Amino acid sequence: MDEQFSDATGNIMTEQAANGLNPGLLVLLVIGGLVLLFLVGNFALYTYAQKNLPPRKKKLVSKKKMKRERLKQGIAAPGE
């Protein structure tokens, strides 16, 4: 696998074939795989929650806030 050749000045050079993957490419593939796994997991959990969890209950509006809203709309609150 090693190749030897000489340049114009007569120096002998050896060139070795690259073994394995480029470390930068390896890091990029690992991080890309983790991000993809995270996104697929989030999508799976979201679809599961949409199918199986009950809808959220609405918060109760206090009587004071209801009274204030009715006064803003021009409707008199009962008892006044």
N, CA, C and O atoms as a Maestro MAE file, in Angstrom:
{
 s_m_m2io_version
 :::
 2.0.0
}

f_m_ct {
 s_m_title
 :::
 protein
 m_atom[320] {
  # First column is atom index #
  i_m_mmod_type
  r_m_x_coord
  r_m_y_coord
  r_m_z_coord
  i_m_residue_number
  s_m_chain_name
  s_m_pdb_residue_name
  s_m_pdb_atom_name
  i_m_atomic_number
  :::
  1 25 0.815 -1.178 0.000 1 A "MET " " N  " 7
  2 3 0.000 0.000 0.000 1 A "MET " " CA " 6
  3 2 0.864 1.249 0.000 1 A "MET " " C  " 6
  4 15 0.427 2.296 -0.478 1 A "MET " " O  " 8
  5 25 2.063 1.166 0.516 2 A "ASP " " N  " 7
  6 3 2.946 2.324 0.511 2 A "ASP " " CA " 6
  7 2 3.545 2.489 -0.874 2 A "ASP " " C  " 6
  8 15 3.991 1.527 -1.499 2 A "ASP " " O  " 8
  9 25 3.546 3.733 -1.341 3 A "GLU " " N  " 7
  10 3 4.143 4.021 -2.641 3 A "GLU " " CA " 6
  11 2 5.375 4.884 -2.432 3 A "GLU " " C  " 6
  12 15 5.354 5.833 -1.648 3 A "GLU " " O  " 8
  13 25 6.446 4.550 -3.136 4 A "GLN " " N  " 7
  14 3 7.662 5.347 -3.059 4 A "GLN " " CA " 6
  15 2 7.889 6.001 -4.407 4 A "GLN " " C  " 6
  16 15 7.709 5.384 -5.456 4 A "GLN " " O  " 8
  17 25 8.295 7.278 -4.355 5 A "PHE " " N  " 7
  18 3 8.649 7.966 -5.589 5 A "PHE " " CA " 6
  19 2 9.656 9.055 -5.244 5 A "PHE " " C  " 6
  20 15 9.770 9.471 -4.091 5 A "PHE " " O  " 8
  21 25 10.361 9.495 -6.229 6 A "SER " " N  " 7
  22 3 11.368 10.525 -5.987 6 A "SER " " CA " 6
  23 2 10.970 11.784 -6.737 6 A "SER " " C  " 6
  24 15 10.400 11.730 -7.826 6 A "SER " " O  " 8
  25 25 11.285 12.914 -6.126 7 A "ASP " " N  " 7
  26 3 10.959 14.186 -6.778 7 A "ASP " " CA " 6
  27 2 12.128 14.642 -7.641 7 A "ASP " " C  " 6
  28 15 13.060 13.873 -7.877 7 A "ASP " " O  " 8
  29 25 12.087 15.883 -8.114 8 A "ALA " " N  " 7
  30 3 13.094 16.392 -9.044 8 A "ALA " " CA " 6
  31 2 14.482 16.480 -8.411 8 A "ALA " " C  " 6
  32 15 15.478 16.358 -9.124 8 A "ALA " " O  " 8
  33 25 14.580 16.682 -7.123 9 A "THR " " N  " 7
  34 3 15.884 16.802 -6.473 9 A "THR " " CA " 6
  35 2 16.462 15.456 -6.082 9 A "THR " " C  " 6
  36 15 17.610 15.386 -5.644 9 A "THR " " O  " 8
  37 25 15.703 14.397 -6.228 10 A "GLY " " N  " 7
  38 3 16.202 13.064 -5.926 10 A "GLY " " CA " 6
  39 2 15.811 12.562 -4.556 10 A "GLY " " C  " 6
  40 15 16.223 11.469 -4.169 10 A "GLY " " O  " 8
  41 25 15.027 13.323 -3.806 11 A "ASN " " N  " 7
  42 3 14.575 12.860 -2.497 11 A "ASN " " CA " 6
  43 2 13.537 11.762 -2.671 11 A "ASN " " C  " 6
  44 15 12.648 11.861 -3.517 11 A "ASN " " O  " 8
  45 25 13.658 10.725 -1.871 12 A "ILE " " N  " 7
  46 3 12.696 9.626 -1.941 12 A "ILE " " CA " 6
  47 2 11.599 9.887 -0.924 12 A "ILE " " C  " 6
  48 15 11.861 10.117 0.257 12 A "ILE " " O  " 8
  49 25 10.365 9.848 -1.406 13 A "MET " " N  " 7
  50 3 9.212 10.093 -0.543 13 A "MET " " CA " 6
  51 2 8.346 8.848 -0.517 13 A "MET " " C  " 6
  52 15 8.213 8.137 -1.513 13 A "MET " " O  " 8
  53 25 7.761 8.603 0.648 14 A "THR " " N  " 7
  54 3 6.817 7.488 0.751 14 A "THR " " CA " 6
  55 2 5.448 8.053 1.064 14 A "THR " " C  " 6
  56 15 5.310 8.958 1.887 14 A "THR " " O  " 8
  57 25 4.459 7.526 0.419 15 A "GLU " " N  " 7
  58 3 3.078 7.985 0.621 15 A "GLU " " CA " 6
  59 2 2.262 6.813 1.131 15 A "GLU " " C  " 6
  60 15 2.183 5.763 0.493 15 A "GLU " " O  " 8
  61 25 1.652 7.013 2.305 16 A "GLN " " N  " 7
  62 3 0.859 5.943 2.890 16 A "GLN " " CA " 6
  63 2 -0.613 6.184 2.588 16 A "GLN " " C  " 6
  64 15 -1.076 7.324 2.545 16 A "GLN " " O  " 8
  65 25 -1.334 5.101 2.382 17 A "ALA " " N  " 7
  66 3 -2.775 5.196 2.146 17 A "ALA " " CA " 6
  67 2 -3.459 5.526 3.467 17 A "ALA " " C  " 6
  68 15 -3.054 5.037 4.522 17 A "ALA " " O  " 8
  69 25 -4.498 6.356 3.408 18 A "ALA " " N  " 7
  70 3 -5.227 6.751 4.618 18 A "ALA " " CA " 6
  71 2 -6.016 5.561 5.148 18 A "ALA " " C  " 6
  72 15 -6.734 4.893 4.403 18 A "ALA " " O  " 8
  73 25 -5.875 5.311 6.425 19 A "ASN " " N  " 7
  74 3 -6.603 4.208 7.060 19 A "ASN " " CA " 6
  75 2 -7.719 4.761 7.918 19 A "ASN " " C  " 6
  76 15 -7.480 5.684 8.698 19 A "ASN " " O  " 8
  77 25 -8.928 4.236 7.807 20 A "GLY " " N  " 7
  78 3 -10.042 4.657 8.645 20 A "GLY " " CA " 6
  79 2 -10.729 5.905 8.112 20 A "GLY " " C  " 6
  80 15 -10.424 6.409 7.031 20 A "GLY " " O  " 8
  81 25 -11.674 6.381 8.924 21 A "LEU " " N  " 7
  82 3 -12.443 7.564 8.540 21 A "LEU " " CA " 6
  83 2 -11.765 8.831 9.030 21 A "LEU " " C  " 6
  84 15 -10.991 8.816 9.987 21 A "LEU " " O  " 8
  85 25 -12.067 9.901 8.367 22 A "ASN " " N  " 7
  86 3 -11.601 11.213 8.795 22 A "ASN " " CA " 6
  87 2 -12.233 11.526 10.157 22 A "ASN " " C  " 6
  88 15 -13.449 11.391 10.294 22 A "ASN " " O  " 8
  89 25 -11.461 11.935 11.166 23 A "PRO " " N  " 7
  90 3 -12.044 12.191 12.497 23 A "PRO " " CA " 6
  91 2 -13.110 13.286 12.487 23 A "PRO " " C  " 6
  92 15 -14.088 13.202 13.231 23 A "PRO " " O  " 8
  93 25 -12.934 14.294 11.667 24 A "GLY " " N  " 7
  94 3 -13.941 15.350 11.568 24 A "GLY " " CA " 6
  95 2 -15.254 14.819 11.025 24 A "GLY " " C  " 6
  96 15 -16.326 15.192 11.501 24 A "GLY " " O  " 8
  97 25 -15.173 13.960 10.041 25 A "LEU " " N  " 7
  98 3 -16.377 13.350 9.469 25 A "LEU " " CA " 6
  99 2 -17.054 12.444 10.486 25 A "LEU " " C  " 6
  100 15 -18.282 12.393 10.563 25 A "LEU " " O  " 8
  101 25 -16.259 11.736 11.258 26 A "LEU " " N  " 7
  102 3 -16.807 10.858 12.282 26 A "LEU " " CA " 6
  103 2 -17.571 11.655 13.339 26 A "LEU " " C  " 6
  104 15 -18.671 11.265 13.730 26 A "LEU " " O  " 8
  105 25 -17.002 12.761 13.800 27 A "VAL " " N  " 7
  106 3 -17.676 13.612 14.790 27 A "VAL " " CA " 6
  107 2 -18.964 14.183 14.209 27 A "VAL " " C  " 6
  108 15 -19.995 14.222 14.881 27 A "VAL " " O  " 8
  109 25 -18.895 14.621 12.964 28 A "LEU " " N  " 7
  110 3 -20.079 15.177 12.302 28 A "LEU " " CA " 6
  111 2 -21.183 14.135 12.183 28 A "LEU " " C  " 6
  112 15 -22.353 14.449 12.402 28 A "LEU " " O  " 8
  113 25 -20.832 12.914 11.843 29 A "LEU " " N  " 7
  114 3 -21.835 11.858 11.733 29 A "LEU " " CA " 6
  115 2 -22.455 11.514 13.083 29 A "LEU " " C  " 6
  116 15 -23.661 11.284 13.173 29 A "LEU " " O  " 8
  117 25 -21.633 11.480 14.136 30 A "VAL " " N  " 7
  118 3 -22.160 11.156 15.463 30 A "VAL " " CA " 6
  119 2 -23.113 12.242 15.938 30 A "VAL " " C  " 6
  120 15 -24.201 11.935 16.426 30 A "VAL " " O  " 8
  121 25 -22.721 13.512 15.805 31 A "ILE " " N  " 7
  122 3 -23.574 14.620 16.257 31 A "ILE " " CA " 6
  123 2 -24.838 14.695 15.403 31 A "ILE " " C  " 6
  124 15 -25.929 14.914 15.930 31 A "ILE " " O  " 8
  125 25 -24.700 14.515 14.100 32 A "GLY " " N  " 7
  126 3 -25.877 14.513 13.226 32 A "GLY " " CA " 6
  127 2 -26.833 13.384 13.570 32 A "GLY " " C  " 6
  128 15 -28.050 13.571 13.543 32 A "GLY " " O  " 8
  129 25 -26.295 12.217 13.892 33 A "GLY " " N  " 7
  130 3 -27.137 11.091 14.287 33 A "GLY " " CA " 6
  131 2 -27.872 11.351 15.588 33 A "GLY " " C  " 6
  132 15 -29.041 10.991 15.729 33 A "GLY " " O  " 8
  133 25 -27.189 11.979 16.542 34 A "LEU " " N  " 7
  134 3 -27.839 12.288 17.819 34 A "LEU " " CA " 6
  135 2 -28.949 13.324 17.650 34 A "LEU " " C  " 6
  136 15 -30.009 13.204 18.263 34 A "LEU " " O  " 8
  137 25 -28.710 14.333 16.826 35 A "VAL " " N  " 7
  138 3 -29.747 15.350 16.579 35 A "VAL " " CA " 6
  139 2 -30.942 14.710 15.885 35 A "VAL " " C  " 6
  140 15 -32.088 14.995 16.234 35 A "VAL " " O  " 8
  141 25 -30.686 13.860 14.919 36 A "LEU " " N  " 7
  142 3 -31.769 13.179 14.204 36 A "LEU " " CA " 6
  143 2 -32.554 12.277 15.155 36 A "LEU " " C  " 6
  144 15 -33.783 12.231 15.096 36 A "LEU " " O  " 8
  145 25 -31.850 11.565 16.026 37 A "LEU " " N  " 7
  146 3 -32.510 10.712 17.013 37 A "LEU " " CA " 6
  147 2 -33.371 11.536 17.964 37 A "LEU " " C  " 6
  148 15 -34.475 11.121 18.319 37 A "LEU " " O  " 8
  149 25 -32.877 12.695 18.374 38 A "PHE " " N  " 7
  150 3 -33.636 13.584 19.258 38 A "PHE " " CA " 6
  151 2 -34.923 14.059 18.584 38 A "PHE " " C  " 6
  152 15 -35.986 14.053 19.206 38 A "PHE " " O  " 8
  153 25 -34.834 14.469 17.322 39 A "LEU " " N  " 7
  154 3 -36.007 14.957 16.610 39 A "LEU " " CA " 6
  155 2 -37.033 13.845 16.386 39 A "LEU " " C  " 6
  156 15 -38.232 14.072 16.542 39 A "LEU " " O  " 8
  157 25 -36.579 12.666 16.028 40 A "VAL " " N  " 7
  158 3 -37.503 11.545 15.808 40 A "VAL " " CA " 6
  159 2 -38.167 11.154 17.125 40 A "VAL " " C  " 6
  160 15 -39.360 10.852 17.150 40 A "VAL " " O  " 8
  161 25 -37.405 11.158 18.218 41 A "GLY " " N  " 7
  162 3 -37.976 10.841 19.528 41 A "GLY " " CA " 6
  163 2 -39.021 11.847 19.950 41 A "GLY " " C  " 6
  164 15 -40.070 11.472 20.474 41 A "GLY " " O  " 8
  165 25 -38.746 13.130 19.725 42 A "ASN " " N  " 7
  166 3 -39.725 14.165 20.064 42 A "ASN " " CA " 6
  167 2 -41.004 13.993 19.261 42 A "ASN " " C  " 6
  168 15 -42.100 14.138 19.802 42 A "ASN " " O  " 8
  169 25 -40.877 13.689 17.992 43 A "PHE " " N  " 7
  170 3 -42.055 13.497 17.150 43 A "PHE " " CA " 6
  171 2 -42.870 12.301 17.629 43 A "PHE " " C  " 6
  172 15 -44.099 12.357 17.668 43 A "PHE " " O  " 8
  173 25 -42.180 11.213 17.994 44 A "ALA " " N  " 7
  174 3 -42.882 10.019 18.468 44 A "ALA " " CA " 6
  175 2 -43.617 10.313 19.778 44 A "ALA " " C  " 6
  176 15 -44.765 9.902 19.946 44 A "ALA " " O  " 8
  177 25 -42.974 11.012 20.696 45 A "LEU " " N  " 7
  178 3 -43.629 11.348 21.963 45 A "LEU " " CA " 6
  179 2 -44.814 12.283 21.743 45 A "LEU " " C  " 6
  180 15 -45.840 12.149 22.409 45 A "LEU " " O  " 8
  181 25 -44.679 13.222 20.819 46 A "TYR " " N  " 7
  182 3 -45.764 14.158 20.530 46 A "TYR " " CA " 6
  183 2 -46.989 13.424 19.983 46 A "TYR " " C  " 6
  184 15 -48.115 13.671 20.415 46 A "TYR " " O  " 8
  185 25 -46.759 12.527 19.035 47 A "THR " " N  " 7
  186 3 -47.899 11.800 18.467 47 A "THR " " CA " 6
  187 2 -48.534 10.879 19.510 47 A "THR " " C  " 6
  188 15 -49.755 10.730 19.534 47 A "THR " " O  " 8
  189 25 -47.728 10.266 20.364 48 A "TYR " " N  " 7
  190 3 -48.272 9.415 21.429 48 A "TYR " " CA " 6
  191 2 -49.120 10.243 22.387 48 A "TYR " " C  " 6
  192 15 -50.201 9.817 22.794 48 A "TYR " " O  " 8
  193 25 -48.630 11.423 22.745 49 A "ALA " " N  " 7
  194 3 -49.365 12.280 23.684 49 A "ALA " " CA " 6
  195 2 -50.672 12.771 23.059 49 A "ALA " " C  " 6
  196 15 -51.682 12.883 23.754 49 A "ALA " " O  " 8
  197 25 -50.666 13.060 21.781 50 A "GLN " " N  " 7
  198 3 -51.888 13.529 21.126 50 A "GLN " " CA " 6
  199 2 -52.960 12.438 21.122 50 A "GLN " " C  " 6
  200 15 -54.148 12.741 21.227 50 A "GLN " " O  " 8
  201 25 -52.557 11.193 21.005 51 A "LYS " " N  " 7
  202 3 -53.523 10.102 20.928 51 A "LYS " " CA " 6
  203 2 -54.005 9.654 22.299 51 A "LYS " " C  " 6
  204 15 -55.189 9.357 22.459 51 A "LYS " " O  " 8
  205 25 -53.123 9.596 23.293 52 A "ASN " " N  " 7
  206 3 -53.435 8.890 24.532 52 A "ASN " " CA " 6
  207 2 -53.707 9.775 25.739 52 A "ASN " " C  " 6
  208 15 -54.376 9.329 26.671 52 A "ASN " " O  " 8
  209 25 -53.225 10.987 25.760 53 A "LEU " " N  " 7
  210 3 -53.429 11.816 26.941 53 A "LEU " " CA " 6
  211 2 -54.745 12.570 26.834 53 A "LEU " " C  " 6
  212 15 -55.128 12.978 25.738 53 A "LEU " " O  " 8
  213 25 -55.443 12.765 27.939 54 A "PRO " " N  " 7
  214 3 -56.692 13.531 27.887 54 A "PRO " " CA " 6
  215 2 -56.395 15.008 27.640 54 A "PRO " " C  " 6
  216 15 -55.294 15.474 27.932 54 A "PRO " " O  " 8
  217 25 -57.369 15.749 27.102 55 A "PRO " " N  " 7
  218 3 -57.135 17.175 26.877 55 A "PRO " " CA " 6
  219 2 -56.957 17.914 28.192 55 A "PRO " " C  " 6
  220 15 -57.482 17.507 29.228 55 A "PRO " " O  " 8
  221 25 -56.217 18.994 28.133 56 A "ARG " " N  " 7
  222 3 -55.947 19.771 29.341 56 A "ARG " " CA " 6
  223 2 -57.204 20.499 29.795 56 A "ARG " " C  " 6
  224 15 -58.001 20.964 28.980 56 A "ARG " " O  " 8
  225 25 -57.364 20.588 31.102 57 A "LYS " " N  " 7
  226 3 -58.503 21.307 31.647 57 A "LYS " " CA " 6
  227 2 -58.220 22.799 31.598 57 A "LYS " " C  " 6
  228 15 -57.095 23.247 31.816 57 A "LYS " " O  " 8
  229 25 -59.277 23.560 31.304 58 A "LYS " " N  " 7
  230 3 -59.124 25.007 31.291 58 A "LYS " " CA " 6
  231 2 -59.082 25.526 32.722 58 A "LYS " " C  " 6
  232 15 -59.720 24.972 33.617 58 A "LYS " " O  " 8
  233 25 -58.336 26.578 32.918 59 A "LYS " " N  " 7
  234 3 -58.276 27.174 34.247 59 A "LYS " " CA " 6
  235 2 -59.606 27.852 34.554 59 A "LYS " " C  " 6
  236 15 -60.233 28.446 33.677 59 A "LYS " " O  " 8
  237 25 -60.016 27.755 35.795 60 A "LEU " " N  " 7
  238 3 -61.233 28.428 36.212 60 A "LEU " " CA " 6
  239 2 -60.981 29.925 36.298 60 A "LEU " " C  " 6
  240 15 -59.935 30.364 36.775 60 A "LEU " " O  " 8
  241 25 -61.945 30.699 35.834 61 A "VAL " " N  " 7
  242 3 -61.842 32.155 35.913 61 A "VAL " " CA " 6
  243 2 -62.485 32.584 37.224 61 A "VAL " " C  " 6
  244 15 -63.593 32.168 37.564 61 A "VAL " " O  " 8
  245 25 -61.765 33.418 37.941 62 A "SER " " N  " 7
  246 3 -62.302 33.837 39.244 62 A "SER " " CA " 6
  247 2 -63.527 34.740 39.041 62 A "SER " " C  " 6
  248 15 -63.708 35.346 37.985 62 A "SER " " O  " 8
  249 25 -64.355 34.808 40.080 63 A "LYS " " N  " 7
  250 3 -65.572 35.617 40.008 63 A "LYS " " CA " 6
  251 2 -65.234 37.089 39.818 63 A "LYS " " C  " 6
  252 15 -65.952 37.817 39.133 63 A "LYS " " O  " 8
  253 25 -64.150 37.515 40.422 64 A "LYS " " N  " 7
  254 3 -63.747 38.913 40.313 64 A "LYS " " CA " 6
  255 2 -63.395 39.261 38.865 64 A "LYS " " C  " 6
  256 15 -63.771 40.321 38.367 64 A "LYS " " O  " 8
  257 25 -62.672 38.363 38.196 65 A "LYS " " N  " 7
  258 3 -62.303 38.601 36.800 65 A "LYS " " CA " 6
  259 2 -63.526 38.560 35.893 65 A "LYS " " C  " 6
  260 15 -63.635 39.360 34.964 65 A "LYS " " O  " 8
  261 25 -64.458 37.626 36.157 66 A "MET " " N  " 7
  262 3 -65.680 37.565 35.350 66 A "MET " " CA " 6
  263 2 -66.482 38.851 35.491 66 A "MET " " C  " 6
  264 15 -67.018 39.372 34.514 66 A "MET " " O  " 8
  265 25 -66.557 39.354 36.712 67 A "LYS " " N  " 7
  266 3 -67.301 40.582 36.970 67 A "LYS " " CA " 6
  267 2 -66.659 41.754 36.218 67 A "LYS " " C  " 6
  268 15 -67.361 42.584 35.641 67 A "LYS " " O  " 8
  269 25 -65.333 41.814 36.228 68 A "ARG " " N  " 7
  270 3 -64.620 42.876 35.542 68 A "ARG " " CA " 6
  271 2 -64.847 42.805 34.031 68 A "ARG " " C  " 6
  272 15 -65.040 43.832 33.381 68 A "ARG " " O  " 8
  273 25 -64.822 41.583 33.472 69 A "GLU " " N  " 7
  274 3 -65.058 41.411 32.039 69 A "GLU " " CA " 6
  275 2 -66.468 41.830 31.651 69 A "GLU " " C  " 6
  276 15 -66.664 42.465 30.615 69 A "GLU " " O  " 8
  277 25 -67.437 41.485 32.462 70 A "ARG " " N  " 7
  278 3 -68.821 41.875 32.161 70 A "ARG " " CA " 6
  279 2 -68.981 43.381 32.205 70 A "ARG " " C  " 6
  280 15 -69.710 43.953 31.394 70 A "ARG " " O  " 8
  281 25 -68.305 44.032 33.147 71 A "LEU " " N  " 7
  282 3 -68.405 45.493 33.225 71 A "LEU " " CA " 6
  283 2 -67.753 46.139 32.007 71 A "LEU " " C  " 6
  284 15 -68.223 47.173 31.533 71 A "LEU " " O  " 8
  285 25 -66.673 45.541 31.494 72 A "LYS " " N  " 7
  286 3 -66.021 46.076 30.286 72 A "LYS " " CA " 6
  287 2 -66.955 45.945 29.087 72 A "LYS " " C  " 6
  288 15 -66.973 46.816 28.217 72 A "LYS " " O  " 8
  289 25 -67.735 44.857 29.036 73 A "GLN " " N  " 7
  290 3 -68.640 44.644 27.914 73 A "GLN " " CA " 6
  291 2 -69.941 45.442 28.054 73 A "GLN " " C  " 6
  292 15 -70.740 45.498 27.120 73 A "GLN " " O  " 8
  293 25 -70.143 46.040 29.193 74 A "GLY " " N  " 7
  294 3 -71.340 46.836 29.401 74 A "GLY " " CA " 6
  295 2 -72.498 46.063 29.963 74 A "GLY " " C  " 6
  296 15 -73.615 46.579 30.002 74 A "GLY " " O  " 8
  297 25 -72.274 44.838 30.404 75 A "ILE " " N  " 7
  298 3 -73.341 44.042 31.018 75 A "ILE " " CA " 6
  299 2 -73.209 44.175 32.530 75 A "ILE " " C  " 6
  300 15 -72.149 43.917 33.100 75 A "ILE " " O  " 8
  301 25 -74.280 44.573 33.155 76 A "ALA " " N  " 7
  302 3 -74.240 44.742 34.601 76 A "ALA " " CA " 6
  303 2 -74.230 43.379 35.256 76 A "ALA " " C  " 6
  304 15 -74.963 42.476 34.853 76 A "ALA " " O  " 8
  305 25 -73.406 43.239 36.256 77 A "ALA " " N  " 7
  306 3 -73.328 41.986 36.998 77 A "ALA " " CA " 6
  307 2 -74.582 41.826 37.853 77 A "ALA " " C  " 6
  308 15 -75.094 42.825 38.359 77 A "ALA " " O  " 8
  309 25 -75.086 40.632 38.030 78 A "PRO " " N  " 7
  310 3 -76.282 40.448 38.832 78 A "PRO " " CA " 6
  311 2 -76.029 40.835 40.288 78 A "PRO " " C  " 6
  312 15 -74.964 40.570 40.844 78 A "PRO " " O  " 8
  313 25 -77.041 41.472 40.891 79 A "GLY " " N  " 7
  314 3 -76.920 41.892 42.282 79 A "GLY " " CA " 6
  315 2 -76.376 43.291 42.443 79 A "GLY " " C  " 6
  316 15 -76.113 43.725 43.565 79 A "GLY " " O  " 8
  317 25 -76.201 44.005 41.350 80 A "GLU " " N  " 7
  318 3 -75.697 45.392 41.468 80 A "GLU " " CA " 6
  319 2 -76.660 46.356 40.835 80 A "GLU " " C  " 6
  320 15 -76.415 47.562 40.832 80 A "GLU " " O  " 8
  :::
 }
 m_bond[319] {
  # First column is bond index #
  i_m_from
  i_m_to
  i_m_order
  :::
  1 1 2 1
  2 2 3 1
  3 3 4 2
  4 3 5 1
  5 5 6 1
  6 6 7 1
  7 7 8 2
  8 7 9 1
  9 9 10 1
  10 10 11 1
  11 11 12 2
  12 11 13 1
  13 13 14 1
  14 14 15 1
  15 15 16 2
  16 15 17 1
  17 17 18 1
  18 18 19 1
  19 19 20 2
  20 19 21 1
  21 21 22 1
  22 22 23 1
  23 23 24 2
  24 23 25 1
  25 25 26 1
  26 26 27 1
  27 27 28 2
  28 27 29 1
  29 29 30 1
  30 30 31 1
  31 31 32 2
  32 31 33 1
  33 33 34 1
  34 34 35 1
  35 35 36 2
  36 35 37 1
  37 37 38 1
  38 38 39 1
  39 39 40 2
  40 39 41 1
  41 41 42 1
  42 42 43 1
  43 43 44 2
  44 43 45 1
  45 45 46 1
  46 46 47 1
  47 47 48 2
  48 47 49 1
  49 49 50 1
  50 50 51 1
  51 51 52 2
  52 51 53 1
  53 53 54 1
  54 54 55 1
  55 55 56 2
  56 55 57 1
  57 57 58 1
  58 58 59 1
  59 59 60 2
  60 59 61 1
  61 61 62 1
  62 62 63 1
  63 63 64 2
  64 63 65 1
  65 65 66 1
  66 66 67 1
  67 67 68 2
  68 67 69 1
  69 69 70 1
  70 70 71 1
  71 71 72 2
  72 71 73 1
  73 73 74 1
  74 74 75 1
  75 75 76 2
  76 75 77 1
  77 77 78 1
  78 78 79 1
  79 79 80 2
  80 79 81 1
  81 81 82 1
  82 82 83 1
  83 83 84 2
  84 83 85 1
  85 85 86 1
  86 86 87 1
  87 87 88 2
  88 87 89 1
  89 89 90 1
  90 90 91 1
  91 91 92 2
  92 91 93 1
  93 93 94 1
  94 94 95 1
  95 95 96 2
  96 95 97 1
  97 97 98 1
  98 98 99 1
  99 99 100 2
  100 99 101 1
  101 101 102 1
  102 102 103 1
  103 103 104 2
  104 103 105 1
  105 105 106 1
  106 106 107 1
  107 107 108 2
  108 107 109 1
  109 109 110 1
  110 110 111 1
  111 111 112 2
  112 111 113 1
  113 113 114 1
  114 114 115 1
  115 115 116 2
  116 115 117 1
  117 117 118 1
  118 118 119 1
  119 119 120 2
  120 119 121 1
  121 121 122 1
  122 122 123 1
  123 123 124 2
  124 123 125 1
  125 125 126 1
  126 126 127 1
  127 127 128 2
  128 127 129 1
  129 129 130 1
  130 130 131 1
  131 131 132 2
  132 131 133 1
  133 133 134 1
  134 134 135 1
  135 135 136 2
  136 135 137 1
  137 137 138 1
  138 138 139 1
  139 139 140 2
  140 139 141 1
  141 141 142 1
  142 142 143 1
  143 143 144 2
  144 143 145 1
  145 145 146 1
  146 146 147 1
  147 147 148 2
  148 147 149 1
  149 149 150 1
  150 150 151 1
  151 151 152 2
  152 151 153 1
  153 153 154 1
  154 154 155 1
  155 155 156 2
  156 155 157 1
  157 157 158 1
  158 158 159 1
  159 159 160 2
  160 159 161 1
  161 161 162 1
  162 162 163 1
  163 163 164 2
  164 163 165 1
  165 165 166 1
  166 166 167 1
  167 167 168 2
  168 167 169 1
  169 169 170 1
  170 170 171 1
  171 171 172 2
  172 171 173 1
  173 173 174 1
  174 174 175 1
  175 175 176 2
  176 175 177 1
  177 177 178 1
  178 178 179 1
  179 179 180 2
  180 179 181 1
  181 181 182 1
  182 182 183 1
  183 183 184 2
  184 183 185 1
  185 185 186 1
  186 186 187 1
  187 187 188 2
  188 187 189 1
  189 189 190 1
  190 190 191 1
  191 191 192 2
  192 191 193 1
  193 193 194 1
  194 194 195 1
  195 195 196 2
  196 195 197 1
  197 197 198 1
  198 198 199 1
  199 199 200 2
  200 199 201 1
  201 201 202 1
  202 202 203 1
  203 203 204 2
  204 203 205 1
  205 205 206 1
  206 206 207 1
  207 207 208 2
  208 207 209 1
  209 209 210 1
  210 210 211 1
  211 211 212 2
  212 211 213 1
  213 213 214 1
  214 214 215 1
  215 215 216 2
  216 215 217 1
  217 217 218 1
  218 218 219 1
  219 219 220 2
  220 219 221 1
  221 221 222 1
  222 222 223 1
  223 223 224 2
  224 223 225 1
  225 225 226 1
  226 226 227 1
  227 227 228 2
  228 227 229 1
  229 229 230 1
  230 230 231 1
  231 231 232 2
  232 231 233 1
  233 233 234 1
  234 234 235 1
  235 235 236 2
  236 235 237 1
  237 237 238 1
  238 238 239 1
  239 239 240 2
  240 239 241 1
  241 241 242 1
  242 242 243 1
  243 243 244 2
  244 243 245 1
  245 245 246 1
  246 246 247 1
  247 247 248 2
  248 247 249 1
  249 249 250 1
  250 250 251 1
  251 251 252 2
  252 251 253 1
  253 253 254 1
  254 254 255 1
  255 255 256 2
  256 255 257 1
  257 257 258 1
  258 258 259 1
  259 259 260 2
  260 259 261 1
  261 261 262 1
  262 262 263 1
  263 263 264 2
  264 263 265 1
  265 265 266 1
  266 266 267 1
  267 267 268 2
  268 267 269 1
  269 269 270 1
  270 270 271 1
  271 271 272 2
  272 271 273 1
  273 273 274 1
  274 274 275 1
  275 275 276 2
  276 275 277 1
  277 277 278 1
  278 278 279 1
  279 279 280 2
  280 279 281 1
  281 281 282 1
  282 282 283 1
  283 283 284 2
  284 283 285 1
  285 285 286 1
  286 286 287 1
  287 287 288 2
  288 287 289 1
  289 289 290 1
  290 290 291 1
  291 291 292 2
  292 291 293 1
  293 293 294 1
  294 294 295 1
  295 295 296 2
  296 295 297 1
  297 297 298 1
  298 298 299 1
  299 299 300 2
  300 299 301 1
  301 301 302 1
  302 302 303 1
  303 303 304 2
  304 303 305 1
  305 305 306 1
  306 306 307 1
  307 307 308 2
  308 307 309 1
  309 309 310 1
  310 310 311 1
  311 311 312 2
  312 311 313 1
  313 313 314 1
  314 314 315 1
  315 315 316 2
  316 315 317 1
  317 317 318 1
  318 318 319 1
  319 319 320 2
  :::
 }
}
